[in-house]
Amino acid sequence: MTALQPSFSRRGQLAFTLVEMMVALAIVGLLMAVAVPGSIRMYESMQYRQAVRDVLTTLADARHRAVDQGRAQDVAFDPGRRQVSFADDIQQLPEGFQLTVTTAEEVNRENLGVIRFYPEGSSTGGDVDIATPTGRGVRISVDWLMGGVSQSSYDAN
């Protein structure tokens, strides 16, 4: 028996040419140039939404606890440290985010802005602004009469 040999050379099929490698690297570079900034924006957006959700939840919990337990509850905001605290829980906003608080001067302590919720459901009221490094932000407003919490988005750019 004789072995049949193909009429073409297999040697040319085992390697990539320099042009093929350069095209592949260019495609990978282009994909990275598009994907990395997009993933960074997506991560910032996730952090931003979570920070807003945490503040909204903390304010709602404080109001609920004030009504439920029959005594005033304070939510403290430390803009310098980007922290929101209620009872023993401290929420830390991500690095680069900006926290601005406008509250009633009578209940503030040292460098902390405080929003107080009363047993009948009212509050001292105030506004909490959370802004991302890109200038996108949300204003969370607490109504003084009913203690209701609302939010509105803005873009500083």
C-alpha positions as CSV (number, residue, x, y, z in Angstrom):
1,M,0.0,0.0,0.0
2,T,1.1,3.4,-0.8
3,A,0.2,6.5,1.1
4,L,-1.5,9.3,-0.8
5,Q,0.1,12.7,-0.3
6,P,-1.9,15.9,-0.9
7,S,-0.7,18.0,-3.8
8,F,-0.5,21.2,-1.7
9,S,2.0,22.1,1.0
10,R,0.8,22.0,4.6
11,R,3.7,24.1,5.8
12,G,1.9,27.4,4.9
13,Q,-1.2,26.6,6.9
14,L,0.6,26.2,10.3
15,A,1.4,29.8,11.0
16,F,-0.1,33.3,10.9
17,T,1.4,36.0,8.7
18,L,2.6,39.2,10.2
19,V,-0.3,41.1,8.5
20,E,-2.9,38.8,10.1
21,M,-1.3,39.3,13.5
22,M,-1.4,43.1,13.1
23,V,-5.0,43.1,12.0
24,A,-5.9,40.9,15.0
25,L,-4.1,43.2,17.4
26,A,-5.7,46.3,15.8
27,I,-9.2,44.7,16.3
28,V,-8.4,43.9,19.9
29,G,-7.1,47.4,20.6
30,L,-10.2,48.9,19.0
31,L,-12.5,46.7,21.2
32,M,-10.5,47.7,24.3
33,A,-10.7,51.4,23.5
34,V,-14.5,51.1,23.2
35,A,-15.2,48.6,26.1
36,V,-13.0,50.1,28.9
37,P,-14.5,53.6,29.1
38,G,-18.0,52.1,28.8
39,S,-17.4,49.7,31.6
40,I,-16.0,52.5,33.8
41,R,-19.2,54.6,33.2
42,M,-21.3,51.6,33.9
43,Y,-19.5,50.9,37.2
44,E,-19.9,54.6,38.2
45,S,-23.6,54.5,37.3
46,M,-24.1,51.4,39.4
47,Q,-22.3,53.0,42.4
48,Y,-24.4,56.2,41.9
49,R,-27.7,54.3,41.8
50,Q,-26.8,52.3,44.9
51,A,-25.8,55.4,46.8
52,V,-29.1,57.1,46.0
53,R,-31.0,54.0,46.9
54,D,-29.1,53.7,50.2
55,V,-29.9,57.3,51.2
56,L,-33.6,56.9,50.2
57,T,-33.9,53.7,52.2
58,T,-32.2,55.2,55.3
59,L,-34.6,58.1,55.3
60,A,-37.6,55.9,54.8
61,D,-36.4,53.6,57.6
62,A,-35.9,56.6,60.0
63,R,-39.4,57.9,59.3
64,H,-40.9,54.4,59.8
65,R,-39.1,53.9,63.0
66,A,-40.1,57.3,64.4
67,V,-43.8,56.5,63.8
68,D,-43.5,52.9,64.9
69,Q,-41.5,53.6,68.1
70,G,-43.1,56.9,69.0
71,R,-39.9,58.9,69.4
72,A,-37.9,61.2,67.1
73,Q,-35.2,59.6,64.9
74,D,-32.2,61.5,63.4
75,V,-30.4,60.8,60.2
76,A,-27.0,62.5,60.2
77,F,-25.1,63.5,57.1
78,D,-21.3,64.1,57.1
79,P,-20.5,65.8,53.8
80,G,-16.7,65.9,54.5
81,R,-16.5,62.1,54.9
82,R,-19.4,61.4,52.5
83,Q,-21.2,59.4,55.2
84,V,-24.9,58.9,56.1
85,S,-25.7,57.5,59.5
86,F,-28.8,56.3,61.2
87,A,-28.9,54.4,64.5
88,D,-25.8,52.2,64.3
89,D,-25.7,52.0,60.5
90,I,-23.2,54.1,58.5
91,Q,-23.5,54.3,54.7
92,Q,-20.3,55.4,52.9
93,L,-20.6,57.1,49.6
94,P,-18.0,56.1,47.0
95,E,-14.8,58.1,46.5
96,G,-15.2,61.1,44.2
97,F,-18.9,61.5,44.9
98,Q,-20.0,64.8,46.5
99,L,-22.5,65.0,49.3
100,T,-24.2,68.4,50.0
101,V,-26.9,68.8,52.7
102,T,-29.3,71.6,53.5
103,T,-31.1,71.1,56.8
104,A,-32.6,73.0,59.7
105,E,-29.9,74.7,61.7
106,E,-31.6,73.9,65.1
107,V,-31.0,70.1,64.8
108,N,-27.5,70.1,63.2
109,R,-24.5,68.9,65.3
110,E,-20.9,70.1,64.7
111,N,-20.1,69.3,61.1
112,L,-23.2,67.1,60.6
113,G,-26.4,68.0,58.9
114,V,-29.4,66.3,60.5
115,I,-32.8,65.5,59.3
116,R,-35.1,64.6,62.2
117,F,-38.3,62.5,61.8
118,Y,-41.0,63.0,64.5
119,P,-43.5,60.3,65.8
120,E,-46.5,61.9,64.0
121,G,-44.7,61.5,60.6
122,S,-43.4,65.0,60.1
123,S,-39.8,66.0,59.9
124,T,-37.4,69.0,60.1
125,G,-37.2,68.7,56.3
126,G,-34.1,69.3,54.1
127,D,-32.4,68.5,50.9
128,V,-29.6,66.0,50.1
129,D,-27.6,66.3,46.9
130,I,-25.5,63.4,45.7
131,A,-23.3,64.2,42.7
132,T,-21.0,62.0,40.7
133,P,-17.5,63.1,39.5
134,T,-19.0,63.7,36.1
135,G,-21.5,66.2,37.4
136,R,-24.6,64.1,37.2
137,G,-26.6,64.2,40.4
138,V,-29.8,63.8,42.3
139,R,-31.5,66.0,44.9
140,I,-33.4,64.1,47.6
141,S,-35.9,66.3,49.3
142,V,-37.6,65.6,52.6
143,D,-40.9,67.4,53.2
144,W,-41.2,68.9,56.6
145,L,-45.0,68.6,56.9
146,M,-45.6,65.0,56.0
147,G,-42.0,63.7,56.1
148,G,-42.3,62.4,52.5
149,V,-39.2,61.8,50.5
150,S,-38.9,62.7,46.8
151,Q,-36.0,62.8,44.3
152,S,-35.2,64.8,41.2
153,S,-32.2,64.3,38.9
154,Y,-30.0,67.0,37.5
155,D,-26.9,67.3,35.3
156,A,-24.4,70.1,36.2
157,N,-22.8,70.0,32.8
